[in-house]
Amino acid sequence: MSILSFRLLAAAVSISGFFTLTARADDVVKVGMIMSQSGPFGVYGGLTRRGVEMFMDETGGKVGNTKIEVIWRDEAGSPDHAKAMAQSLIVSEGVQFLTGFNLTPNAAAVAPLISQSKTPTLLVTAAASPLTRESPYFARTSFTMWQCAYTMAKWALSKDYKDIVLAYSDYSAGTDALQAFHKAYDEAGGHIAAELAMPLSTVDFAPYMQKIRSLKPKVVYEFTPNGPPSVNFVKAFSTYGLSADGTRLLGFADEMDLPSMGEAAVGVTSVWHYSPDLTNAQNKAFIASYQRKYGKDELPNFQVVAAYDAMHAIAAVVKKYGAKFTGDQAMAVLRGWKSESVRGPIEIDPIERDIIQNQYVRQVIKTASGEIKNHVMETIPAVADPWKTFNPPK
């Protein structure tokens, strides 16, 4: 072989290799996941990771010939920190999607950035109702507080619980729950006997239990975030004899907290968009796979499911366009996207880009075998965010 021929062959091989590598790079969709992985909300990051892992196991991490790569960043910190991470993921990493966001202020901070870059962004926790209006590139696969709290209030009124005490953690999600209850009760002529605003840092609920005992209500609605606040409130409610006195507790006993709450949680009634107790085929199969992966006593909760569904929404975009699409093309798929989820049928509203989903009335029971679990009693189908109904776009 002549030197010229060898050089031409080498050049051809080099060019061929370049295009092979380029094709491989083009067959990857990068997803930036900004989620709390440390600090007081770090547990949400761990549960989100499980939801993503369940999707990856199910699909092999690919949609057709396109690989989906998730790049993780810790949200813990200020809104400015979240914005800086989002900018780095978009500019330096070249992500085509953002997702995650545990805290509403952190999600809101990236709204101008994603609007400018036209980066589709799926919210898997942040629950403030107005958030999806902050940018046309936001969509939500989690929930809004108004969805569960307003529906809870309507259900309570249907049971003739006309007088109620509201105890809530004094931050954005808690005030959303308060306002939702007020809206439902004020409309129906119900009576809110008292409002107890509790600092988010509260760990000792004794003063609030004493106040509730003095009011002698038949029904109490409480909203506290998952983890120690929720566990401590439910335990205090039982310890101070309110359950034994027949006071009905409406609140939120999540699967992640039930083992710590124990029998104190029995009787707590909630309205929520997911329960492992659901009997649809998708949920049964999901739980079986989940327990094979994480242990026979482990159960998924709402956070796992929100992340899992977000990945399937991203997959719907990739299924249509492959690895190359614009932000507007992605949002066109997400608006109106429907799925038979493990939580039941879900849809992203084509106008508000917020999730429409069933709400389930659940009550904590103790089974004959001694298991403490949420049992689904009623289904309220296809609930959209009530706040947006009452506050139409201007």
C-alpha positions in Angstrom: 0.0 0.0 0.0 1.4 3.4 -0.9 1.9 6.1 1.7 -0.9 8.2 0.0 -3.3 5.3 0.1 -2.5 4.6 3.7 -3.1 8.3 4.6 -6.5 8.3 2.8 -7.5 5.1 4.5 -6.5 6.6 7.9 -8.4 9.7 7.2 -11.4 7.7 6.2 -11.2 5.7 9.4 -10.8 8.9 11.4 -13.8 10.5 9.8 -15.9 7.3 10.2 -15.0 7.2 13.9 -15.9 10.9 14.2 -19.3 10.3 12.7 -19.9 7.2 14.8 -19.1 9.1 18.0 -21.3 12.0 16.9 -24.2 9.6 16.2 -23.7 8.1 19.6 -23.7 11.5 21.2 -26.8 12.5 19.3 -28.6 9.4 20.6 -28.5 10.6 24.2 -31.0 12.9 25.8 -29.6 14.5 28.9 -31.9 15.2 31.8 -30.8 17.6 34.6 -32.3 16.5 38.0 -32.2 19.3 40.6 -33.4 17.8 43.9 -32.7 18.0 47.6 -30.2 15.2 48.4 -28.9 16.6 51.7 -30.3 18.6 54.6 -33.8 18.3 56.1 -35.4 17.5 52.8 -32.8 15.0 51.6 -35.1 12.1 52.0 -37.1 13.4 49.0 -34.0 13.2 46.9 -33.5 9.5 47.8 -37.2 8.7 47.0 -36.9 10.6 43.7 -33.8 8.6 42.8 -35.8 5.4 43.4 -38.5 6.6 41.0 -35.9 7.3 38.4 -34.2 3.9 39.0 -37.5 2.1 38.6 -38.0 3.8 35.2 -34.4 2.9 34.2 -34.9 -0.7 35.2 -38.1 -0.9 33.3 -36.8 0.6 30.1 -33.1 -0.2 30.2 -32.6 3.5 30.3 -33.5 3.8 26.6 -36.5 4.9 24.4 -36.0 3.1 21.1 -32.4 3.7 20.2 -32.1 6.8 22.4 -30.4 6.6 25.7 -31.7 8.8 28.6 -29.0 10.1 30.9 -29.9 11.8 34.2 -27.4 14.3 35.7 -28.0 14.9 39.4 -27.5 18.1 41.4 -28.3 18.8 45.0 -31.0 21.5 45.4 -30.1 22.1 49.1 -29.4 25.8 49.4 -30.9 29.1 48.3 -33.0 29.9 45.2 -29.9 31.5 43.8 -28.0 28.2 44.3 -30.8 26.3 42.4 -30.7 28.9 39.6 -26.9 28.6 39.3 -27.2 24.8 39.1 -29.8 25.0 36.4 -27.7 27.4 34.4 -24.7 25.1 34.6 -26.8 22.1 33.5 -28.2 24.0 30.5 -25.0 25.7 29.4 -22.2 23.4 30.4 -23.9 20.0 30.4 -26.3 20.7 27.5 -29.3 19.1 29.1 -32.6 19.0 27.1 -34.8 18.7 30.2 -34.8 19.9 33.8 -36.8 18.1 36.5 -36.9 17.8 40.2 -37.4 20.8 42.5 -38.5 20.0 46.0 -39.0 23.6 47.2 -41.3 26.1 45.4 -38.9 29.1 45.8 -36.1 27.2 44.2 -38.3 26.2 41.3 -39.6 29.8 40.9 -36.0 31.1 40.7 -35.3 29.1 37.5 -38.5 30.3 35.7 -36.8 33.3 33.9 -33.9 31.0 32.9 -36.0 28.2 31.4 -38.2 30.8 29.6 -35.1 32.3 28.0 -33.5 29.0 27.1 -36.8 27.3 26.3 -35.9 24.3 28.5 -38.9 22.0 29.3 -39.0 21.5 33.1 -41.0 18.9 35.0 -41.8 19.6 38.7 -41.8 16.4 40.8 -42.6 18.0 44.2 -43.0 21.7 44.4 -46.7 22.1 45.0 -47.6 25.9 44.9 -50.5 26.3 42.6 -49.3 29.5 40.8 -45.9 27.9 39.9 -46.8 26.6 36.5 -47.8 30.1 35.4 -44.2 31.4 36.2 -43.0 30.0 32.9 -44.6 28.3 29.8 -41.8 25.7 30.0 -43.0 24.3 33.4 -45.2 21.3 33.7 -46.0 19.3 36.8 -46.3 15.6 37.6 -46.6 15.9 41.4 -49.6 17.7 42.9 -50.8 21.0 44.4 -51.8 21.5 48.0 -55.1 22.9 46.8 -55.9 19.6 45.0 -55.7 17.5 48.2 -56.7 20.2 50.8 -59.8 21.6 49.0 -60.9 18.1 48.1 -60.4 17.0 51.8 -62.5 20.0 52.9 -65.3 19.1 50.5 -65.3 15.5 51.7 -65.4 16.6 55.3 -68.4 18.8 54.6 -70.1 15.9 52.9 -69.7 14.0 56.2 -71.4 16.9 58.0 -68.1 18.0 59.8 -69.4 21.6 59.9 -67.1 22.7 62.8 -63.4 22.1 62.5 -60.0 23.2 64.0 -57.2 23.8 61.5 -53.6 23.2 62.7 -51.0 23.9 60.1 -47.2 24.5 59.6 -46.7 28.1 58.9 -45.1 28.1 55.5 -46.3 28.2 51.9 -47.7 24.7 51.7 -49.5 25.1 55.1 -51.0 28.4 54.1 -52.2 26.9 50.8 -54.0 24.2 52.8 -55.5 26.8 55.1 -56.8 28.9 52.2 -58.2 25.8 50.5 -60.1 24.8 53.6 -61.4 28.3 54.0 -62.6 28.5 50.5 -64.6 25.2 50.8 -66.0 26.0 54.3 -66.9 29.6 53.6 -68.8 28.5 50.4 -70.8 25.9 52.3 -71.5 27.8 55.5 -69.2 25.6 57.5 -67.4 26.9 60.6 -63.7 27.0 61.3 -63.5 27.1 65.0 -59.8 28.0 65.3 -56.7 28.3 63.2 -53.4 27.2 64.9 -50.4 28.4 62.9 -47.3 26.3 64.0 -43.8 27.3 63.2 -42.1 25.0 60.7 -39.4 24.2 63.2 -41.9 22.9 65.8 -41.0 19.5 67.3 -42.9 19.7 70.5 -46.6 20.0 69.8 -47.8 19.8 73.5 -49.0 23.5 73.6 -51.1 23.0 70.5 -52.6 19.8 71.9 -53.6 21.6 75.1 -55.2 24.3 73.0 -57.1 21.7 70.9 -58.3 20.0 74.1 -59.6 23.2 75.5 -61.6 23.8 72.3 -63.1 20.3 72.4 -63.6 20.0 68.6 -65.1 17.0 67.0 -62.7 17.3 64.0 -59.2 18.5 63.5 -57.4 19.0 60.2 -53.6 19.2 60.4 -51.0 19.8 57.8 -47.3 19.3 58.6 -44.6 18.3 56.3 -43.4 14.7 56.1 -40.8 13.4 58.6 -40.5 14.5 62.3 -43.2 17.2 62.2 -45.9 14.9 60.9 -44.8 11.9 63.1 -44.6 14.1 66.2 -48.0 15.7 65.7 -49.8 12.4 65.2 -48.1 10.9 68.2 -48.9 13.9 70.4 -52.5 13.8 69.2 -52.7 10.2 70.5 -50.7 10.8 73.7 -52.9 13.7 74.8 -56.0 11.4 74.5 -57.6 13.2 71.6 -58.1 10.0 69.6 -59.4 8.2 72.7 -61.9 11.1 73.2 -63.3 10.5 69.7 -61.8 13.6 68.1 -61.4 12.8 64.4 -58.0 13.7 62.9 -57.9 14.6 59.2 -54.4 14.9 58.0 -51.6 13.2 56.2 -50.0 9.9 57.3 -47.6 9.1 54.5 -46.1 5.6 53.9 -42.6 6.9 54.8 -43.8 8.0 58.2 -46.2 5.2 59.2 -43.5 2.9 60.7 -42.5 5.7 63.1 -46.1 6.7 63.9 -47.2 3.1 64.6 -50.6 2.6 66.1 -50.9 6.3 66.9 -51.8 6.8 63.2 -54.8 4.4 63.2 -57.9 6.3 62.2 -56.1 9.3 60.5 -58.0 10.1 57.4 -56.4 11.8 54.4 -57.2 12.8 50.8 -54.2 12.1 48.6 -53.4 11.2 45.0 -51.5 7.9 45.6 -51.6 4.9 47.9 -49.9 1.5 47.7 -53.3 0.1 48.5 -54.6 0.9 45.0 -55.6 -2.3 43.2 -55.0 -1.3 39.6 -52.8 -3.7 37.6 -50.1 -1.0 37.1 -49.7 -0.4 40.8 -49.6 -4.1 41.7 -46.9 -4.8 39.2 -45.0 -1.6 40.2 -45.0 -2.6 43.9 -43.9 -6.2 43.1 -40.9 -4.8 41.1 -40.2 -2.2 43.8 -40.1 -4.8 46.6 -37.8 -7.0 44.5 -35.4 -4.2 44.1 -35.6 -2.5 47.5 -36.8 -5.1 49.9 -40.1 -7.0 50.7 -41.1 -4.6 53.4 -40.5 -1.4 51.3 -43.4 0.5 49.8 -43.3 3.4 47.3 -44.9 6.7 48.1 -46.1 9.7 46.2 -42.5 11.1 45.7 -41.3 7.9 44.0 -44.4 7.8 41.8 -44.0 11.5 40.8 -40.4 11.0 39.6 -41.3 7.7 37.8 -44.2 9.5 35.9 -41.9 12.4 35.1 -39.5 10.1 33.4 -42.3 8.5 31.4 -43.4 12.0 30.3 -39.9 12.7 29.1 -39.9 9.3 27.3 -43.1 10.3 25.5 -41.2 13.3 24.0 -38.3 11.1 23.1 -40.6 8.5 21.5 -42.0 11.1 19.2 -38.8 13.0 18.3 -35.9 10.9 19.2 -32.8 12.7 20.6 -33.4 16.0 18.7 -36.2 18.3 19.5 -36.9 21.9 20.5 -38.3 23.0 23.8 -41.5 24.0 22.1 -41.8 20.6 20.5 -41.3 19.0 23.9 -44.0 21.2 25.5 -46.4 20.4 22.7 -46.1 16.7 23.7 -46.4 17.4 27.4 -49.4 19.6 27.1 -52.3 17.1 27.2 -50.0 14.1 27.8 -52.0 11.2 29.4 -50.8 8.0 31.1 -52.3 5.1 32.9 -50.1 5.6 35.9 -49.6 3.5 39.0 -51.7 6.1 40.8 -54.5 5.8 38.2 -55.2 7.9 35.1 -53.3 11.1 34.9 -53.2 14.0 32.4 -51.2 17.2 32.1 -53.7 20.0 31.5 -53.0 21.4 28.0 -53.6 25.0 29.1 -52.2 25.2 32.7 -49.6 22.4 32.3 -50.7 21.1 35.7 -51.6 17.6 36.6 -55.1 16.2 36.6 -55.4 13.1 38.7 -57.7 11.1 41.1 -57.8 11.9 44.7 -58.3 9.0 47.2 -59.9 9.1 50.6 -57.6 7.0 52.7 -57.8 5.9 56.3 -55.0 4.3 58.4 -56.0 0.9 59.6 -54.4 -2.0 61.5 -54.9 -5.2 59.7 -55.5 -8.6 61.2 -51.8 -9.4 60.7 -50.8 -6.2 62.6 -49.8 -4.1 59.6 -50.4 -0.4 59.8 -51.4 0.9 56.4 -53.5 3.4 54.5 -56.6 1.9 53.2 -58.4 3.5 50.2 -62.1 4.0 51.0 -63.2 6.3 48.1 -62.1 7.6 44.8 -62.7 11.2 43.6 -61.8 11.1 39.9 -60.0 13.5 37.7 -59.4 16.4 40.1 -57.7 19.5 38.5 -56.1 22.2 40.6 -59.0 24.1 42.2 -56.9 27.2 42.8 -56.6 27.8 39.1 -60.4 27.4 38.7 -60.9 30.2 41.3 -58.1 32.3 39.9 -58.3 32.2 36.1 -55.5 33.8 34.1 -55.8 37.6 33.6 
